[in-house]
Amino acid sequence: MRSFSDDTGRVWQADVIEASYGSMSMLFSRLGSFDVYQSPLAAGNRLSAEHEIAAFSEMELRTRLGEAELWPGSVG
């Protein structure tokens, strides 16, 4: 799990989730809210996905958050 701040200073956490058919995704959740977004990862397993997230710069995390889709049922 990684924590980072968006361009407005709000704190987010990025974590790995196993999605359908064995694919991996990154979940973004904003601290103090119910905002949750998801973004696909290229990794084929959880360990690789965790390494992929660890290697992202904060700028890359912000970019991926901006491109992420709202998690079904999330407030957004």
PyMOL Python script that loads the backbone (N, CA, C, O; Angstrom):
from pymol import cmd

cmd.read_pdbstr("""\
ATOM      1  N   MET A   1       0.840  -1.170   0.000  1.00  0.00           N
ATOM      2  CA  MET A   1       0.000   0.000   0.000  1.00  0.00           C
ATOM      3  C   MET A   1       0.889   1.238   0.000  1.00  0.00           C
ATOM      4  O   MET A   1       1.925   1.289   0.664  1.00  0.00           O
ATOM      5  N   ARG A   2       0.454   2.228  -0.761  1.00  0.00           N
ATOM      6  CA  ARG A   2       1.174   3.498  -0.835  1.00  0.00           C
ATOM      7  C   ARG A   2       0.239   4.631  -0.471  1.00  0.00           C
ATOM      8  O   ARG A   2      -0.942   4.610  -0.817  1.00  0.00           O
ATOM      9  N   SER A   3       0.762   5.605   0.218  1.00  0.00           N
ATOM     10  CA  SER A   3       0.024   6.835   0.501  1.00  0.00           C
ATOM     11  C   SER A   3       0.663   7.961  -0.298  1.00  0.00           C
ATOM     12  O   SER A   3       1.881   8.008  -0.466  1.00  0.00           O
ATOM     13  N   PHE A   4      -0.180   8.869  -0.790  1.00  0.00           N
ATOM     14  CA  PHE A   4       0.315  10.023  -1.539  1.00  0.00           C
ATOM     15  C   PHE A   4      -0.731  11.124  -1.493  1.00  0.00           C
ATOM     16  O   PHE A   4      -1.886  10.877  -1.146  1.00  0.00           O
ATOM     17  N   SER A   5      -0.331  12.325  -1.839  1.00  0.00           N
ATOM     18  CA  SER A   5      -1.242  13.474  -1.866  1.00  0.00           C
ATOM     19  C   SER A   5      -1.546  13.848  -3.306  1.00  0.00           C
ATOM     20  O   SER A   5      -0.677  13.794  -4.176  1.00  0.00           O
ATOM     21  N   ASP A   6      -2.806  14.232  -3.544  1.00  0.00           N
ATOM     22  CA  ASP A   6      -3.159  14.705  -4.883  1.00  0.00           C
ATOM     23  C   ASP A   6      -2.741  16.166  -5.025  1.00  0.00           C
ATOM     24  O   ASP A   6      -2.119  16.732  -4.126  1.00  0.00           O
ATOM     25  N   ASP A   7      -3.083  16.765  -6.151  1.00  0.00           N
ATOM     26  CA  ASP A   7      -2.664  18.143  -6.426  1.00  0.00           C
ATOM     27  C   ASP A   7      -3.281  19.166  -5.480  1.00  0.00           C
ATOM     28  O   ASP A   7      -2.790  20.291  -5.384  1.00  0.00           O
ATOM     29  N   THR A   8      -4.353  18.792  -4.778  1.00  0.00           N
ATOM     30  CA  THR A   8      -4.995  19.714  -3.842  1.00  0.00           C
ATOM     31  C   THR A   8      -4.628  19.418  -2.390  1.00  0.00           C
ATOM     32  O   THR A   8      -5.144  20.060  -1.475  1.00  0.00           O
ATOM     33  N   GLY A   9      -3.736  18.447  -2.175  1.00  0.00           N
ATOM     34  CA  GLY A   9      -3.277  18.128  -0.828  1.00  0.00           C
ATOM     35  C   GLY A   9      -4.067  17.048  -0.112  1.00  0.00           C
ATOM     36  O   GLY A   9      -3.756  16.710   1.030  1.00  0.00           O
ATOM     37  N   ARG A  10      -5.094  16.496  -0.771  1.00  0.00           N
ATOM     38  CA  ARG A  10      -5.854  15.413  -0.142  1.00  0.00           C
ATOM     39  C   ARG A  10      -5.015  14.134  -0.172  1.00  0.00           C
ATOM     40  O   ARG A  10      -4.305  13.871  -1.143  1.00  0.00           O
ATOM     41  N   VAL A  11      -5.102  13.348   0.896  1.00  0.00           N
ATOM     42  CA  VAL A  11      -4.293  12.138   1.019  1.00  0.00           C
ATOM     43  C   VAL A  11      -5.075  10.931   0.516  1.00  0.00           C
ATOM     44  O   VAL A  11      -6.232  10.714   0.876  1.00  0.00           O
ATOM     45  N   TRP A  12      -4.401  10.152  -0.332  1.00  0.00           N
ATOM     46  CA  TRP A  12      -4.974   8.943  -0.912  1.00  0.00           C
ATOM     47  C   TRP A  12      -4.092   7.749  -0.570  1.00  0.00           C
ATOM     48  O   TRP A  12      -2.907   7.893  -0.270  1.00  0.00           O
ATOM     49  N   GLN A  13      -4.698   6.569  -0.622  1.00  0.00           N
ATOM     50  CA  GLN A  13      -3.947   5.332  -0.502  1.00  0.00           C
ATOM     51  C   GLN A  13      -4.185   4.513  -1.763  1.00  0.00           C
ATOM     52  O   GLN A  13      -5.302   4.450  -2.276  1.00  0.00           O
ATOM     53  N   ALA A  14      -3.132   3.893  -2.250  1.00  0.00           N
ATOM     54  CA  ALA A  14      -3.213   3.006  -3.408  1.00  0.00           C
ATOM     55  C   ALA A  14      -2.867   1.607  -2.935  1.00  0.00           C
ATOM     56  O   ALA A  14      -1.850   1.401  -2.273  1.00  0.00           O
ATOM     57  N   ASP A  15      -3.718   0.642  -3.275  1.00  0.00           N
ATOM     58  CA  ASP A  15      -3.501  -0.733  -2.862  1.00  0.00           C
ATOM     59  C   ASP A  15      -3.886  -1.675  -3.995  1.00  0.00           C
ATOM     60  O   ASP A  15      -4.547  -1.273  -4.953  1.00  0.00           O
ATOM     61  N   VAL A  16      -3.472  -2.916  -3.877  1.00  0.00           N
ATOM     62  CA  VAL A  16      -3.716  -3.939  -4.890  1.00  0.00           C
ATOM     63  C   VAL A  16      -4.979  -4.714  -4.548  1.00  0.00           C
ATOM     64  O   VAL A  16      -5.257  -5.001  -3.384  1.00  0.00           O
ATOM     65  N   ILE A  17      -5.740  -5.046  -5.590  1.00  0.00           N
ATOM     66  CA  ILE A  17      -6.888  -5.928  -5.442  1.00  0.00           C
ATOM     67  C   ILE A  17      -6.887  -6.902  -6.617  1.00  0.00           C
ATOM     68  O   ILE A  17      -6.572  -6.533  -7.748  1.00  0.00           O
ATOM     69  N   GLU A  18      -7.244  -8.145  -6.330  1.00  0.00           N
ATOM     70  CA  GLU A  18      -7.378  -9.128  -7.402  1.00  0.00           C
ATOM     71  C   GLU A  18      -8.743  -8.923  -8.035  1.00  0.00           C
ATOM     72  O   GLU A  18      -9.771  -8.993  -7.362  1.00  0.00           O
ATOM     73  N   ALA A  19      -8.741  -8.670  -9.327  1.00  0.00           N
ATOM     74  CA  ALA A  19      -9.981  -8.421 -10.055  1.00  0.00           C
ATOM     75  C   ALA A  19     -10.452  -9.720 -10.723  1.00  0.00           C
ATOM     76  O   ALA A  19      -9.928 -10.796 -10.433  1.00  0.00           O
ATOM     77  N   SER A  20     -11.409  -9.618 -11.589  1.00  0.00           N
ATOM     78  CA  SER A  20     -11.964 -10.803 -12.231  1.00  0.00           C
ATOM     79  C   SER A  20     -10.963 -11.475 -13.170  1.00  0.00           C
ATOM     80  O   SER A  20     -10.093 -10.828 -13.753  1.00  0.00           O
ATOM     81  N   TYR A  21     -11.113 -12.770 -13.293  1.00  0.00           N
ATOM     82  CA  TYR A  21     -10.303 -13.601 -14.190  1.00  0.00           C
ATOM     83  C   TYR A  21      -8.806 -13.494 -13.895  1.00  0.00           C
ATOM     84  O   TYR A  21      -7.987 -13.609 -14.807  1.00  0.00           O
ATOM     85  N   GLY A  22      -8.446 -13.277 -12.641  1.00  0.00           N
ATOM     86  CA  GLY A  22      -7.048 -13.256 -12.240  1.00  0.00           C
ATOM     87  C   GLY A  22      -6.302 -11.975 -12.553  1.00  0.00           C
ATOM     88  O   GLY A  22      -5.100 -11.889 -12.305  1.00  0.00           O
ATOM     89  N   SER A  23      -6.980 -10.985 -13.088  1.00  0.00           N
ATOM     90  CA  SER A  23      -6.297  -9.723 -13.376  1.00  0.00           C
ATOM     91  C   SER A  23      -6.115  -8.933 -12.079  1.00  0.00           C
ATOM     92  O   SER A  23      -6.811  -9.169 -11.091  1.00  0.00           O
ATOM     93  N   MET A  24      -5.192  -8.018 -12.099  1.00  0.00           N
ATOM     94  CA  MET A  24      -4.880  -7.209 -10.922  1.00  0.00           C
ATOM     95  C   MET A  24      -5.272  -5.758 -11.187  1.00  0.00           C
ATOM     96  O   MET A  24      -5.135  -5.258 -12.303  1.00  0.00           O
ATOM     97  N   SER A  25      -5.756  -5.100 -10.154  1.00  0.00           N
ATOM     98  CA  SER A  25      -6.109  -3.685 -10.248  1.00  0.00           C
ATOM     99  C   SER A  25      -5.560  -2.941  -9.033  1.00  0.00           C
ATOM    100  O   SER A  25      -5.224  -3.534  -8.007  1.00  0.00           O
ATOM    101  N   MET A  26      -5.482  -1.636  -9.187  1.00  0.00           N
ATOM    102  CA  MET A  26      -5.071  -0.771  -8.092  1.00  0.00           C
ATOM    103  C   MET A  26      -6.315  -0.017  -7.636  1.00  0.00           C
ATOM    104  O   MET A  26      -7.032   0.569  -8.448  1.00  0.00           O
ATOM    105  N   LEU A  27      -6.564  -0.039  -6.323  1.00  0.00           N
ATOM    106  CA  LEU A  27      -7.661   0.736  -5.749  1.00  0.00           C
ATOM    107  C   LEU A  27      -7.102   1.987  -5.113  1.00  0.00           C
ATOM    108  O   LEU A  27      -6.096   1.942  -4.404  1.00  0.00           O
ATOM    109  N   PHE A  28      -7.756   3.098  -5.368  1.00  0.00           N
ATOM    110  CA  PHE A  28      -7.412   4.372  -4.746  1.00  0.00           C
ATOM    111  C   PHE A  28      -8.524   4.722  -3.774  1.00  0.00           C
ATOM    112  O   PHE A  28      -9.694   4.754  -4.157  1.00  0.00           O
ATOM    113  N   SER A  29      -8.182   4.981  -2.541  1.00  0.00           N
ATOM    114  CA  SER A  29      -9.185   5.425  -1.569  1.00  0.00           C
ATOM    115  C   SER A  29      -8.681   6.696  -0.895  1.00  0.00           C
ATOM    116  O   SER A  29      -7.525   6.788  -0.484  1.00  0.00           O
ATOM    117  N   ARG A  30      -9.587   7.682  -0.792  1.00  0.00           N
ATOM    118  CA  ARG A  30      -9.215   8.956  -0.185  1.00  0.00           C
ATOM    119  C   ARG A  30      -9.494   8.886   1.301  1.00  0.00           C
ATOM    120  O   ARG A  30     -10.586   8.505   1.721  1.00  0.00           O
ATOM    121  N   LEU A  31      -8.500   9.255   2.096  1.00  0.00           N
ATOM    122  CA  LEU A  31      -8.653   9.221   3.548  1.00  0.00           C
ATOM    123  C   LEU A  31      -9.748  10.182   3.995  1.00  0.00           C
ATOM    124  O   LEU A  31      -9.827  11.316   3.523  1.00  0.00           O
ATOM    125  N   GLY A  32     -10.584   9.718   4.903  1.00  0.00           N
ATOM    126  CA  GLY A  32     -11.651  10.544   5.440  1.00  0.00           C
ATOM    127  C   GLY A  32     -12.868  10.651   4.550  1.00  0.00           C
ATOM    128  O   GLY A  32     -13.727  11.502   4.777  1.00  0.00           O
ATOM    129  N   SER A  33     -12.957   9.797   3.534  1.00  0.00           N
ATOM    130  CA  SER A  33     -14.108   9.851   2.631  1.00  0.00           C
ATOM    131  C   SER A  33     -14.452   8.440   2.166  1.00  0.00           C
ATOM    132  O   SER A  33     -13.797   7.465   2.536  1.00  0.00           O
ATOM    133  N   PHE A  34     -15.481   8.361   1.358  1.00  0.00           N
ATOM    134  CA  PHE A  34     -15.863   7.086   0.754  1.00  0.00           C
ATOM    135  C   PHE A  34     -15.492   7.051  -0.725  1.00  0.00           C
ATOM    136  O   PHE A  34     -15.997   6.207  -1.466  1.00  0.00           O
ATOM    137  N   ASP A  35     -14.622   7.950  -1.162  1.00  0.00           N
ATOM    138  CA  ASP A  35     -14.183   7.989  -2.555  1.00  0.00           C
ATOM    139  C   ASP A  35     -13.264   6.806  -2.843  1.00  0.00           C
ATOM    140  O   ASP A  35     -12.222   6.655  -2.205  1.00  0.00           O
ATOM    141  N   VAL A  36     -13.652   5.965  -3.807  1.00  0.00           N
ATOM    142  CA  VAL A  36     -12.837   4.820  -4.193  1.00  0.00           C
ATOM    143  C   VAL A  36     -12.840   4.727  -5.717  1.00  0.00           C
ATOM    144  O   VAL A  36     -13.890   4.793  -6.356  1.00  0.00           O
ATOM    145  N   TYR A  37     -11.648   4.574  -6.284  1.00  0.00           N
ATOM    146  CA  TYR A  37     -11.475   4.455  -7.729  1.00  0.00           C
ATOM    147  C   TYR A  37     -10.587   3.255  -8.015  1.00  0.00           C
ATOM    148  O   TYR A  37      -9.824   2.819  -7.153  1.00  0.00           O
ATOM    149  N   GLN A  38     -10.688   2.725  -9.227  1.00  0.00           N
ATOM    150  CA  GLN A  38      -9.856   1.591  -9.602  1.00  0.00           C
ATOM    151  C   GLN A  38      -9.157   1.839 -10.928  1.00  0.00           C
ATOM    152  O   GLN A  38      -9.654   2.555 -11.797  1.00  0.00           O
ATOM    153  N   SER A  39      -7.985   1.220 -11.053  1.00  0.00           N
ATOM    154  CA  SER A  39      -7.180   1.328 -12.262  1.00  0.00           C
ATOM    155  C   SER A  39      -6.518  -0.032 -12.507  1.00  0.00           C
ATOM    156  O   SER A  39      -5.973  -0.621 -11.574  1.00  0.00           O
ATOM    157  N   PRO A  40      -6.555  -0.541 -13.742  1.00  0.00           N
ATOM    158  CA  PRO A  40      -5.948  -1.840 -14.005  1.00  0.00           C
ATOM    159  C   PRO A  40      -4.422  -1.784 -13.908  1.00  0.00           C
ATOM    160  O   PRO A  40      -3.805  -0.745 -14.140  1.00  0.00           O
ATOM    161  N   LEU A  41      -3.838  -2.920 -13.564  1.00  0.00           N
ATOM    162  CA  LEU A  41      -2.383  -3.061 -13.516  1.00  0.00           C
ATOM    163  C   LEU A  41      -1.953  -4.115 -14.522  1.00  0.00           C
ATOM    164  O   LEU A  41      -2.727  -5.015 -14.851  1.00  0.00           O
ATOM    165  N   ALA A  42      -0.729  -4.009 -15.010  1.00  0.00           N
ATOM    166  CA  ALA A  42      -0.205  -4.968 -15.974  1.00  0.00           C
ATOM    167  C   ALA A  42       0.255  -6.261 -15.315  1.00  0.00           C
ATOM    168  O   ALA A  42       0.395  -7.284 -15.985  1.00  0.00           O
ATOM    169  N   ALA A  43       0.488  -6.225 -14.023  1.00  0.00           N
ATOM    170  CA  ALA A  43       1.037  -7.369 -13.291  1.00  0.00           C
ATOM    171  C   ALA A  43       0.105  -8.575 -13.365  1.00  0.00           C
ATOM    172  O   ALA A  43      -1.117  -8.432 -13.421  1.00  0.00           O
ATOM    173  N   GLY A  44       0.705  -9.765 -13.364  1.00  0.00           N
ATOM    174  CA  GLY A  44      -0.057 -11.001 -13.450  1.00  0.00           C
ATOM    175  C   GLY A  44      -0.329 -11.664 -12.113  1.00  0.00           C
ATOM    176  O   GLY A  44      -1.067 -12.647 -12.047  1.00  0.00           O
ATOM    177  N   ASN A  45       0.264 -11.133 -11.035  1.00  0.00           N
ATOM    178  CA  ASN A  45       0.008 -11.698  -9.712  1.00  0.00           C
ATOM    179  C   ASN A  45       0.163 -10.599  -8.659  1.00  0.00           C
ATOM    180  O   ASN A  45       0.645  -9.503  -8.948  1.00  0.00           O
ATOM    181  N   ARG A  46      -0.254 -10.916  -7.434  1.00  0.00           N
ATOM    182  CA  ARG A  46      -0.277  -9.909  -6.369  1.00  0.00           C
ATOM    183  C   ARG A  46       1.120  -9.355  -6.062  1.00  0.00           C
ATOM    184  O   ARG A  46       1.284  -8.144  -5.912  1.00  0.00           O
ATOM    185  N   LEU A  47       2.107 -10.217  -5.969  1.00  0.00           N
ATOM    186  CA  LEU A  47       3.456  -9.752  -5.641  1.00  0.00           C
ATOM    187  C   LEU A  47       3.983  -8.797  -6.707  1.00  0.00           C
ATOM    188  O   LEU A  47       4.543  -7.749  -6.384  1.00  0.00           O
ATOM    189  N   SER A  48       3.807  -9.156  -7.966  1.00  0.00           N
ATOM    190  CA  SER A  48       4.244  -8.274  -9.053  1.00  0.00           C
ATOM    191  C   SER A  48       3.482  -6.946  -9.020  1.00  0.00           C
ATOM    192  O   SER A  48       4.058  -5.888  -9.274  1.00  0.00           O
ATOM    193  N   ALA A  49       2.188  -7.010  -8.706  1.00  0.00           N
ATOM    194  CA  ALA A  49       1.379  -5.791  -8.626  1.00  0.00           C
ATOM    195  C   ALA A  49       1.870  -4.886  -7.497  1.00  0.00           C
ATOM    196  O   ALA A  49       1.942  -3.668  -7.665  1.00  0.00           O
ATOM    197  N   GLU A  50       2.205  -5.472  -6.352  1.00  0.00           N
ATOM    198  CA  GLU A  50       2.722  -4.677  -5.246  1.00  0.00           C
ATOM    199  C   GLU A  50       4.048  -4.020  -5.604  1.00  0.00           C
ATOM    200  O   GLU A  50       4.298  -2.876  -5.221  1.00  0.00           O
ATOM    201  N   HIS A  51       4.902  -4.735  -6.337  1.00  0.00           N
ATOM    202  CA  HIS A  51       6.165  -4.156  -6.794  1.00  0.00           C
ATOM    203  C   HIS A  51       5.916  -3.040  -7.804  1.00  0.00           C
ATOM    204  O   HIS A  51       6.613  -2.025  -7.806  1.00  0.00           O
ATOM    205  N   GLU A  52       4.911  -3.238  -8.668  1.00  0.00           N
ATOM    206  CA  GLU A  52       4.579  -2.215  -9.662  1.00  0.00           C
ATOM    207  C   GLU A  52       4.151  -0.918  -8.971  1.00  0.00           C
ATOM    208  O   GLU A  52       4.612   0.162  -9.341  1.00  0.00           O
ATOM    209  N   ILE A  53       3.276  -1.020  -7.975  1.00  0.00           N
ATOM    210  CA  ILE A  53       2.830   0.165  -7.242  1.00  0.00           C
ATOM    211  C   ILE A  53       3.990   0.821  -6.498  1.00  0.00           C
ATOM    212  O   ILE A  53       4.102   2.047  -6.476  1.00  0.00           O
ATOM    213  N   ALA A  54       4.844   0.015  -5.896  1.00  0.00           N
ATOM    214  CA  ALA A  54       5.991   0.554  -5.152  1.00  0.00           C
ATOM    215  C   ALA A  54       6.924   1.346  -6.063  1.00  0.00           C
ATOM    216  O   ALA A  54       7.566   2.296  -5.617  1.00  0.00           O
ATOM    217  N   ALA A  55       7.002   0.961  -7.332  1.00  0.00           N
ATOM    218  CA  ALA A  55       7.911   1.619  -8.272  1.00  0.00           C
ATOM    219  C   ALA A  55       7.335   2.913  -8.861  1.00  0.00           C
ATOM    220  O   ALA A  55       8.083   3.716  -9.418  1.00  0.00           O
ATOM    221  N   PHE A  56       6.025   3.125  -8.748  1.00  0.00           N
ATOM    222  CA  PHE A  56       5.416   4.334  -9.300  1.00  0.00           C
ATOM    223  C   PHE A  56       5.887   5.567  -8.542  1.00  0.00           C
ATOM    224  O   PHE A  56       5.995   5.551  -7.315  1.00  0.00           O
ATOM    225  N   SER A  57       6.163   6.619  -9.272  1.00  0.00           N
ATOM    226  CA  SER A  57       6.440   7.916  -8.637  1.00  0.00           C
ATOM    227  C   SER A  57       5.104   8.501  -8.176  1.00  0.00           C
ATOM    228  O   SER A  57       4.039   8.037  -8.583  1.00  0.00           O
ATOM    229  N   GLU A  58       5.177   9.524  -7.322  1.00  0.00           N
ATOM    230  CA  GLU A  58       3.935  10.173  -6.899  1.00  0.00           C
ATOM    231  C   GLU A  58       3.225  10.808  -8.089  1.00  0.00           C
ATOM    232  O   GLU A  58       1.995  10.831  -8.128  1.00  0.00           O
ATOM    233  N   MET A  59       3.966  11.317  -9.044  1.00  0.00           N
ATOM    234  CA  MET A  59       3.358  11.898 -10.245  1.00  0.00           C
ATOM    235  C   MET A  59       2.592  10.820 -11.025  1.00  0.00           C
ATOM    236  O   MET A  59       1.491  11.072 -11.513  1.00  0.00           O
ATOM    237  N   GLU A  60       3.174   9.626 -11.140  1.00  0.00           N
ATOM    238  CA  GLU A  60       2.499   8.529 -11.837  1.00  0.00           C
ATOM    239  C   GLU A  60       1.233   8.118 -11.084  1.00  0.00           C
ATOM    240  O   GLU A  60       0.204   7.851 -11.704  1.00  0.00           O
ATOM    241  N   LEU A  61       1.303   8.067  -9.750  1.00  0.00           N
ATOM    242  CA  LEU A  61       0.110   7.736  -8.966  1.00  0.00           C
ATOM    243  C   LEU A  61      -0.982   8.778  -9.183  1.00  0.00           C
ATOM    244  O   LEU A  61      -2.151   8.420  -9.330  1.00  0.00           O
ATOM    245  N   ARG A  62      -0.625  10.056  -9.206  1.00  0.00           N
ATOM    246  CA  ARG A  62      -1.612  11.118  -9.450  1.00  0.00           C
ATOM    247  C   ARG A  62      -2.229  10.979 -10.843  1.00  0.00           C
ATOM    248  O   ARG A  62      -3.438  11.131 -11.014  1.00  0.00           O
ATOM    249  N   THR A  63      -1.389  10.689 -11.828  1.00  0.00           N
ATOM    250  CA  THR A  63      -1.875  10.514 -13.198  1.00  0.00           C
ATOM    251  C   THR A  63      -2.850   9.351 -13.280  1.00  0.00           C
ATOM    252  O   THR A  63      -3.920   9.468 -13.878  1.00  0.00           O
ATOM    253  N   ARG A  64      -2.474   8.225 -12.675  1.00  0.00           N
ATOM    254  CA  ARG A  64      -3.339   7.039 -12.708  1.00  0.00           C
ATOM    255  C   ARG A  64      -4.638   7.284 -11.942  1.00  0.00           C
ATOM    256  O   ARG A  64      -5.693   6.788 -12.339  1.00  0.00           O
ATOM    257  N   LEU A  65      -4.571   8.043 -10.849  1.00  0.00           N
ATOM    258  CA  LEU A  65      -5.789   8.391 -10.121  1.00  0.00           C
ATOM    259  C   LEU A  65      -6.707   9.215 -11.021  1.00  0.00           C
ATOM    260  O   LEU A  65      -7.917   8.993 -11.049  1.00  0.00           O
ATOM    261  N   GLY A  66      -6.137  10.155 -11.750  1.00  0.00           N
ATOM    262  CA  GLY A  66      -6.929  10.987 -12.657  1.00  0.00           C
ATOM    263  C   GLY A  66      -7.598  10.198 -13.775  1.00  0.00           C
ATOM    264  O   GLY A  66      -8.637  10.609 -14.291  1.00  0.00           O
ATOM    265  N   GLU A  67      -7.009   9.075 -14.149  1.00  0.00           N
ATOM    266  CA  GLU A  67      -7.550   8.227 -15.218  1.00  0.00           C
ATOM    267  C   GLU A  67      -8.404   7.076 -14.679  1.00  0.00           C
ATOM    268  O   GLU A  67      -9.037   6.362 -15.456  1.00  0.00           O
ATOM    269  N   ALA A  68      -8.426   6.891 -13.366  1.00  0.00           N
ATOM    270  CA  ALA A  68      -9.122   5.741 -12.765  1.00  0.00           C
ATOM    271  C   ALA A  68     -10.636   5.889 -12.873  1.00  0.00           C
ATOM    272  O   ALA A  68     -11.174   6.991 -12.983  1.00  0.00           O
ATOM    273  N   GLU A  69     -11.298   4.737 -12.838  1.00  0.00           N
ATOM    274  CA  GLU A  69     -12.750   4.700 -12.894  1.00  0.00           C
ATOM    275  C   GLU A  69     -13.323   4.598 -11.488  1.00  0.00           C
ATOM    276  O   GLU A  69     -12.729   3.977 -10.607  1.00  0.00           O
ATOM    277  N   LEU A  70     -14.463   5.204 -11.292  1.00  0.00           N
ATOM    278  CA  LEU A  70     -15.148   5.149 -10.016  1.00  0.00           C
ATOM    279  C   LEU A  70     -15.509   3.703  -9.692  1.00  0.00           C
ATOM    280  O   LEU A  70     -16.053   2.988 -10.534  1.00  0.00           O
ATOM    281  N   TRP A  71     -15.204   3.277  -8.469  1.00  0.00           N
ATOM    282  CA  TRP A  71     -15.533   1.927  -8.014  1.00  0.00           C
ATOM    283  C   TRP A  71     -17.054   1.840  -7.887  1.00  0.00           C
ATOM    284  O   TRP A  71     -17.671   2.743  -7.323  1.00  0.00           O
ATOM    285  N   PRO A  72     -17.674   0.766  -8.401  1.00  0.00           N
ATOM    286  CA  PRO A  72     -19.143   0.652  -8.323  1.00  0.00           C
ATOM    287  C   PRO A  72     -19.645   0.803  -6.888  1.00  0.00           C
ATOM    288  O   PRO A  72     -19.145   0.138  -5.981  1.00  0.00           O
ATOM    289  N   GLY A  73     -20.609   1.655  -6.687  1.00  0.00           N
ATOM    290  CA  GLY A  73     -21.194   1.895  -5.377  1.00  0.00           C
ATOM    291  C   GLY A  73     -20.481   2.970  -4.562  1.00  0.00           C
ATOM    292  O   GLY A  73     -20.918   3.310  -3.463  1.00  0.00           O
ATOM    293  N   SER A  74     -19.383   3.506  -5.100  1.00  0.00           N
ATOM    294  CA  SER A  74     -18.642   4.549  -4.400  1.00  0.00           C
ATOM    295  C   SER A  74     -19.342   5.884  -4.575  1.00  0.00           C
ATOM    296  O   SER A  74     -20.067   6.102  -5.546  1.00  0.00           O
ATOM    297  N   VAL A  75     -19.114   6.767  -3.623  1.00  0.00           N
ATOM    298  CA  VAL A  75     -19.723   8.087  -3.660  1.00  0.00           C
ATOM    299  C   VAL A  75     -19.122   8.937  -4.766  1.00  0.00           C
ATOM    300  O   VAL A  75     -19.839   9.568  -5.542  1.00  0.00           O
ATOM    301  N   GLY A  76     -17.764   8.945  -4.830  1.00  0.00           N
ATOM    302  CA  GLY A  76     -17.068   9.715  -5.859  1.00  0.00           C
ATOM    303  C   GLY A  76     -17.219  11.149  -5.670  1.00  0.00           C
ATOM    304  O   GLY A  76     -16.690  11.934  -6.457  1.00  0.00           O
TER     305      GLY A  76
END
""", "prot")
cmd.dss("prot")
cmd.show_as("cartoon", "prot")
cmd.util.cbc("prot")
cmd.orient("prot")
